[in-house]
Amino acid sequence: MVRVGDPPDLPCGSLDPDILIWAEREGRILISADKSTMPGHMIDHLAAGRHSPGVIILRSRTLAAATSDLVAIAYCSGPDEWLDMVRYFP
């Protein structure tokens, strides 16, 4: 797991479209709580002919609930299930 701001090529303050490009290049599923703008950016990303390992939008607001959701996702799915998709949890 990597946070925005950890890798030098993904600094804090990166815009959503840039984060999607980074995640595509690095083969990383993006986990976000941004349910208002991230889905639209994903639509634009795919419309530009790009691809995505996937986007998970977490609706849980507590760290414990989000962690529980991510553990379940990791054990119950494979990475190919997320390709070019946005899914909301829970």
PyMOL commands that place a pseudoatom at each C-alpha (Angstrom):
pseudoatom trace, name=CA, resn=MET, resi=1, chain=A, elem=C, hetatm=0, pos=[0.000, 0.000, 0.000]
pseudoatom trace, name=CA, resn=VAL, resi=2, chain=A, elem=C, hetatm=0, pos=[1.302, 3.446, -0.951]
pseudoatom trace, name=CA, resn=ARG, resi=3, chain=A, elem=C, hetatm=0, pos=[-0.118, 6.838, -0.018]
pseudoatom trace, name=CA, resn=VAL, resi=4, chain=A, elem=C, hetatm=0, pos=[-0.127, 9.955, -2.141]
pseudoatom trace, name=CA, resn=GLY, resi=5, chain=A, elem=C, hetatm=0, pos=[2.978, 11.791, -0.999]
pseudoatom trace, name=CA, resn=ASP, resi=6, chain=A, elem=C, hetatm=0, pos=[5.051, 8.661, -0.327]
pseudoatom trace, name=CA, resn=PRO, resi=7, chain=A, elem=C, hetatm=0, pos=[6.596, 8.043, -3.763]
pseudoatom trace, name=CA, resn=PRO, resi=8, chain=A, elem=C, hetatm=0, pos=[8.609, 10.972, -5.133]
pseudoatom trace, name=CA, resn=ASP, resi=9, chain=A, elem=C, hetatm=0, pos=[6.661, 10.861, -8.395]
pseudoatom trace, name=CA, resn=LEU, resi=10, chain=A, elem=C, hetatm=0, pos=[3.290, 11.110, -6.582]
pseudoatom trace, name=CA, resn=PRO, resi=11, chain=A, elem=C, hetatm=0, pos=[3.568, 14.205, -4.388]
pseudoatom trace, name=CA, resn=CYS, resi=12, chain=A, elem=C, hetatm=0, pos=[0.942, 15.447, -1.919]
pseudoatom trace, name=CA, resn=GLY, resi=13, chain=A, elem=C, hetatm=0, pos=[-1.520, 17.657, -3.730]
pseudoatom trace, name=CA, resn=SER, resi=14, chain=A, elem=C, hetatm=0, pos=[-1.477, 15.532, -6.894]
pseudoatom trace, name=CA, resn=LEU, resi=15, chain=A, elem=C, hetatm=0, pos=[-4.628, 15.973, -8.939]
pseudoatom trace, name=CA, resn=ASP, resi=16, chain=A, elem=C, hetatm=0, pos=[-7.005, 13.040, -9.409]
pseudoatom trace, name=CA, resn=PRO, resi=17, chain=A, elem=C, hetatm=0, pos=[-6.224, 12.611, -13.142]
pseudoatom trace, name=CA, resn=ASP, resi=18, chain=A, elem=C, hetatm=0, pos=[-2.503, 12.458, -12.334]
pseudoatom trace, name=CA, resn=ILE, resi=19, chain=A, elem=C, hetatm=0, pos=[-3.135, 9.906, -9.577]
pseudoatom trace, name=CA, resn=LEU, resi=20, chain=A, elem=C, hetatm=0, pos=[-5.068, 7.724, -12.029]
pseudoatom trace, name=CA, resn=ILE, resi=21, chain=A, elem=C, hetatm=0, pos=[-2.189, 7.885, -14.529]
pseudoatom trace, name=CA, resn=TRP, resi=22, chain=A, elem=C, hetatm=0, pos=[0.310, 7.007, -11.785]
pseudoatom trace, name=CA, resn=ALA, resi=23, chain=A, elem=C, hetatm=0, pos=[-1.825, 4.060, -10.612]
pseudoatom trace, name=CA, resn=GLU, resi=24, chain=A, elem=C, hetatm=0, pos=[-2.137, 2.807, -14.201]
pseudoatom trace, name=CA, resn=ARG, resi=25, chain=A, elem=C, hetatm=0, pos=[1.623, 3.024, -14.766]
pseudoatom trace, name=CA, resn=GLU, resi=26, chain=A, elem=C, hetatm=0, pos=[2.425, 1.325, -11.449]
pseudoatom trace, name=CA, resn=GLY, resi=27, chain=A, elem=C, hetatm=0, pos=[-0.304, -1.327, -11.746]
pseudoatom trace, name=CA, resn=ARG, resi=28, chain=A, elem=C, hetatm=0, pos=[-1.926, -0.223, -8.475]
pseudoatom trace, name=CA, resn=ILE, resi=29, chain=A, elem=C, hetatm=0, pos=[-5.596, -0.357, -7.572]
pseudoatom trace, name=CA, resn=LEU, resi=30, chain=A, elem=C, hetatm=0, pos=[-6.597, 3.097, -6.343]
pseudoatom trace, name=CA, resn=ILE, resi=31, chain=A, elem=C, hetatm=0, pos=[-8.441, 3.333, -3.032]
pseudoatom trace, name=CA, resn=SER, resi=32, chain=A, elem=C, hetatm=0, pos=[-10.255, 6.595, -2.414]
pseudoatom trace, name=CA, resn=ALA, resi=33, chain=A, elem=C, hetatm=0, pos=[-12.992, 8.092, -0.290]
pseudoatom trace, name=CA, resn=ASP, resi=34, chain=A, elem=C, hetatm=0, pos=[-13.701, 10.682, -3.016]
pseudoatom trace, name=CA, resn=LYS, resi=35, chain=A, elem=C, hetatm=0, pos=[-17.089, 9.565, -4.263]
pseudoatom trace, name=CA, resn=SER, resi=36, chain=A, elem=C, hetatm=0, pos=[-17.981, 12.975, -5.691]
pseudoatom trace, name=CA, resn=THR, resi=37, chain=A, elem=C, hetatm=0, pos=[-15.251, 13.553, -8.302]
pseudoatom trace, name=CA, resn=MET, resi=38, chain=A, elem=C, hetatm=0, pos=[-13.129, 10.408, -8.688]
pseudoatom trace, name=CA, resn=PRO, resi=39, chain=A, elem=C, hetatm=0, pos=[-15.753, 8.434, -10.688]
pseudoatom trace, name=CA, resn=GLY, resi=40, chain=A, elem=C, hetatm=0, pos=[-15.970, 11.276, -13.229]
pseudoatom trace, name=CA, resn=HIS, resi=41, chain=A, elem=C, hetatm=0, pos=[-12.192, 11.430, -13.520]
pseudoatom trace, name=CA, resn=MET, resi=42, chain=A, elem=C, hetatm=0, pos=[-12.168, 7.674, -14.101]
pseudoatom trace, name=CA, resn=ILE, resi=43, chain=A, elem=C, hetatm=0, pos=[-14.708, 8.057, -16.927]
pseudoatom trace, name=CA, resn=ASP, resi=44, chain=A, elem=C, hetatm=0, pos=[-12.490, 10.710, -18.534]
pseudoatom trace, name=CA, resn=HIS, resi=45, chain=A, elem=C, hetatm=0, pos=[-9.406, 8.521, -18.006]
pseudoatom trace, name=CA, resn=LEU, resi=46, chain=A, elem=C, hetatm=0, pos=[-11.009, 5.583, -19.823]
pseudoatom trace, name=CA, resn=ALA, resi=47, chain=A, elem=C, hetatm=0, pos=[-12.487, 7.811, -22.547]
pseudoatom trace, name=CA, resn=ALA, resi=48, chain=A, elem=C, hetatm=0, pos=[-8.939, 9.027, -23.294]
pseudoatom trace, name=CA, resn=GLY, resi=49, chain=A, elem=C, hetatm=0, pos=[-8.034, 5.427, -24.179]
pseudoatom trace, name=CA, resn=ARG, resi=50, chain=A, elem=C, hetatm=0, pos=[-6.222, 4.772, -20.917]
pseudoatom trace, name=CA, resn=HIS, resi=51, chain=A, elem=C, hetatm=0, pos=[-6.763, 1.849, -18.550]
pseudoatom trace, name=CA, resn=SER, resi=52, chain=A, elem=C, hetatm=0, pos=[-6.860, 1.310, -14.814]
pseudoatom trace, name=CA, resn=PRO, resi=53, chain=A, elem=C, hetatm=0, pos=[-6.126, -1.570, -12.462]
pseudoatom trace, name=CA, resn=GLY, resi=54, chain=A, elem=C, hetatm=0, pos=[-9.348, -0.375, -10.787]
pseudoatom trace, name=CA, resn=VAL, resi=55, chain=A, elem=C, hetatm=0, pos=[-10.729, 2.108, -8.301]
pseudoatom trace, name=CA, resn=ILE, resi=56, chain=A, elem=C, hetatm=0, pos=[-12.307, 1.259, -4.965]
pseudoatom trace, name=CA, resn=ILE, resi=57, chain=A, elem=C, hetatm=0, pos=[-14.428, 3.997, -3.415]
pseudoatom trace, name=CA, resn=LEU, resi=58, chain=A, elem=C, hetatm=0, pos=[-14.761, 3.423, 0.317]
pseudoatom trace, name=CA, resn=ARG, resi=59, chain=A, elem=C, hetatm=0, pos=[-17.913, 4.786, 1.881]
pseudoatom trace, name=CA, resn=SER, resi=60, chain=A, elem=C, hetatm=0, pos=[-16.754, 3.861, 5.369]
pseudoatom trace, name=CA, resn=ARG, resi=61, chain=A, elem=C, hetatm=0, pos=[-15.662, 6.857, 7.363]
pseudoatom trace, name=CA, resn=THR, resi=62, chain=A, elem=C, hetatm=0, pos=[-13.911, 5.062, 10.204]
pseudoatom trace, name=CA, resn=LEU, resi=63, chain=A, elem=C, hetatm=0, pos=[-10.441, 3.580, 9.889]
pseudoatom trace, name=CA, resn=ALA, resi=64, chain=A, elem=C, hetatm=0, pos=[-11.605, 0.297, 11.432]
pseudoatom trace, name=CA, resn=ALA, resi=65, chain=A, elem=C, hetatm=0, pos=[-14.464, -0.084, 8.938]
pseudoatom trace, name=CA, resn=ALA, resi=66, chain=A, elem=C, hetatm=0, pos=[-12.248, 0.796, 5.964]
pseudoatom trace, name=CA, resn=THR, resi=67, chain=A, elem=C, hetatm=0, pos=[-9.550, -1.642, 7.086]
pseudoatom trace, name=CA, resn=SER, resi=68, chain=A, elem=C, hetatm=0, pos=[-12.110, -4.409, 7.474]
pseudoatom trace, name=CA, resn=ASP, resi=69, chain=A, elem=C, hetatm=0, pos=[-13.445, -3.727, 3.962]
pseudoatom trace, name=CA, resn=LEU, resi=70, chain=A, elem=C, hetatm=0, pos=[-9.957, -3.751, 2.421]
pseudoatom trace, name=CA, resn=VAL, resi=71, chain=A, elem=C, hetatm=0, pos=[-9.016, -7.016, 4.112]
pseudoatom trace, name=CA, resn=ALA, resi=72, chain=A, elem=C, hetatm=0, pos=[-12.201, -8.630, 2.810]
pseudoatom trace, name=CA, resn=ILE, resi=73, chain=A, elem=C, hetatm=0, pos=[-11.541, -7.303, -0.695]
pseudoatom trace, name=CA, resn=ALA, resi=74, chain=A, elem=C, hetatm=0, pos=[-7.951, -8.589, -0.652]
pseudoatom trace, name=CA, resn=TYR, resi=75, chain=A, elem=C, hetatm=0, pos=[-9.016, -12.093, 0.360]
pseudoatom trace, name=CA, resn=CYS, resi=76, chain=A, elem=C, hetatm=0, pos=[-12.151, -12.374, -1.763]
pseudoatom trace, name=CA, resn=SER, resi=77, chain=A, elem=C, hetatm=0, pos=[-11.077, -11.059, -5.147]
pseudoatom trace, name=CA, resn=GLY, resi=78, chain=A, elem=C, hetatm=0, pos=[-8.303, -11.160, -7.689]
pseudoatom trace, name=CA, resn=PRO, resi=79, chain=A, elem=C, hetatm=0, pos=[-6.713, -8.108, -9.304]
pseudoatom trace, name=CA, resn=ASP, resi=80, chain=A, elem=C, hetatm=0, pos=[-8.210, -8.864, -12.726]
pseudoatom trace, name=CA, resn=GLU, resi=81, chain=A, elem=C, hetatm=0, pos=[-11.699, -8.371, -11.284]
pseudoatom trace, name=CA, resn=TRP, resi=82, chain=A, elem=C, hetatm=0, pos=[-11.041, -4.637, -10.937]
pseudoatom trace, name=CA, resn=LEU, resi=83, chain=A, elem=C, hetatm=0, pos=[-9.689, -3.761, -14.390]
pseudoatom trace, name=CA, resn=ASP, resi=84, chain=A, elem=C, hetatm=0, pos=[-11.192, -0.484, -15.693]
pseudoatom trace, name=CA, resn=MET, resi=85, chain=A, elem=C, hetatm=0, pos=[-13.878, -0.501, -12.987]
pseudoatom trace, name=CA, resn=VAL, resi=86, chain=A, elem=C, hetatm=0, pos=[-15.027, 1.711, -10.143]
pseudoatom trace, name=CA, resn=ARG, resi=87, chain=A, elem=C, hetatm=0, pos=[-16.645, -0.132, -7.250]
pseudoatom trace, name=CA, resn=TYR, resi=88, chain=A, elem=C, hetatm=0, pos=[-18.121, 1.220, -4.051]
pseudoatom trace, name=CA, resn=PHE, resi=89, chain=A, elem=C, hetatm=0, pos=[-17.712, -0.456, -0.650]
pseudoatom trace, name=CA, resn=PRO, resi=90, chain=A, elem=C, hetatm=0, pos=[-19.704, -1.160, 1.371]
for i in range(1, 90): cmd.bond("trace and resi %d" % i, "trace and resi %d" % (i + 1))
show_as sticks, trace
zoom trace
